[in-house]
Amino acid sequence: MLGESVDQLVIDLMNLQSKIQKRVGSSLSIHGLGLSDYFVLNQLYITTSHIMSRNELAERVGLSPSGITRLLNPLEKIGLVEKETNPRDSRVSLVKLTATGKQIYEEAKVSFTESSRVLFSSLDNTQQNQLSVLLKTLL
């Protein structure tokens, strides 16, 4: 019986993930971004210097080094991020959030926040906080 409830929990979480991806992803698409793009811009935005090594960025967004490169190439082409050289170690590749990237991120953050708020509007603040705590125990 316990196994069945855990199975259903995983299925429910996967369905929730799909719903989040569809709703939040849709709200980001008007800014020309997907969820992964948004996560990358978010990580760069929240760092003090808006600069991060590719490897650290890949780790923070859950991608392989080659996966982050594939994701960054289009963002670089449209001017949201740019490559930086590391003055201390030329072997370390850095990524910098551009002024345009910062502006697009700030606009997309409004859409992200609103779609997230709507998505969880059936839960009150206490329930949202409880869900957040529970999820963090799994991460």
Long-range contacts (C-beta under 8 A, 24 or more apart in sequence): 19-119, 20-119, 23-115, 23-118, 23-119, 24-112, 24-115, 24-116, 24-119, 26-115, 27-111, 27-112, 27-114, 27-115, 28-108, 28-111, 28-112, 30-111, 31-104, 31-107, 31-108, 31-111, 32-78, 32-104, 33-104, 33-108, 36-61, 36-63, 36-71, 37-71, 37-75, 37-80, 38-105, 38-108, 38-112, 40-68, 40-71, 40-72, 40-75, 40-81, 41-75, 41-80, 41-81, 41-97, 41-101, 41-104, 41-105, 41-108, 42-105, 42-109, 44-81, 44-95, 44-96, 44-97, 44-101, 44-105, 45-97, 45-102, 45-105, 45-106, 50-96, 50-97, 50-102, 51-84, 51-94, 51-95, 51-96, 51-97, 52-94, 52-95, 53-86, 53-92, 53-93, 53-94, 53-95, 54-93, 54-94, 54-95, 55-92, 55-93, 57-95, 75-101, 80-104, 80-105
